[in-house]
Amino acid sequence: MNDPDAARIRTNEAMLFQEALTAAQSGTLDPFHSIETLGKLEIYDPNLSVNNNIACSFCHDPQTGYANGSPVLSVYTGGSNPGSVPITVHGAYPDNRIAKRNPQSYNYSPYFPPLQFNVTQGDFYGGNFWDARATGYRLHNPAAEQAQDPPLDTQEMANPDFACVVFKLSQSVYAFFFEKVWGTGSLTGITFPANTADLCKIPGGAVTPPAPTIPLSPTDRTRAQ
């Protein structure tokens, strides 16, 4: 099956990534627009997935309000999208692990409060994901908690360890800009093992070979966290 929307999404995200990279390289951004631009670089970067083939925007398409932009594919999957990992080596797209749910829109989720019970209304409000399981209690922000899950979800971006995401950021063309926003040493201050790139090619959930945990020192593990 061929999904014309999938090709459109990939072309569009490559264009938007390049626009953000050009802005990052300009050296003219104020702090607010620097953080905004770094967010764009990460959202449109397919290299943050285990097989360098799925960006966040593949499931959160800006042309459909940052929700699912693949209606043809959704007919066959109930609204879910294929992830980074193929099921069979020679299978045709979308012969990949399929994500579990129809992606929510980004538009309003940053404004959701932490999950709470409203006594007056007699109901729960807040949280993120369809079932509000990203409560927001840990980070005081449901959207921030939600954003941590897809990079490690075995049916989505499928990295075996969150340290792989940090490693990929450190190897990206915008690593300089990340450190401009978050401080010198925020990436380069972490000492990764020489074989990290190879370890990070093994998908989360893999059995042969098993998905690894990157061997970092306790200090570097804390920095990556």
HELIX and SHEET records of a PDB file:
HELIX    1   1 PRO A    4  SER A   26  1                                  23    
HELIX    2   2 PRO A   31  ILE A   43  1                                  13    
HELIX    3   3 PRO A   46  LEU A   48  5                                   3    
HELIX    4   4 CYS A   56  CYS A   59  1                                   4    
HELIX    5   5 PRO A   62  THR A   64  5                                   3    
HELIX    6   6 PRO A   71  THR A   77  1                                   7    
HELIX    7   7 SER A  109  TYR A  111  5                                   3    
HELIX    8   8 PRO A  142  ALA A  147  1                                   6    
HELIX    9   9 PHE A  162  GLN A  171  1                                  10    
HELIX   10  10 ALA A  175  TRP A  182  1                                   8    
HELIX   11  11 THR A  196  LEU A  199  1                                   4    
HELIX   12  12 PRO A  218  ALA A  224  1                                   7    
SHEET    1   A 2 PRO A  82  PRO A  86  0                                        
SHEET    2   A 2 ASN A  96  ILE A  98 -1                                        
SHEET    1   B 2 GLN A 116  ASN A 118  0                                        
SHEET    2   B 2 ASP A 123  TYR A 125 -1                                        
END                                                                             
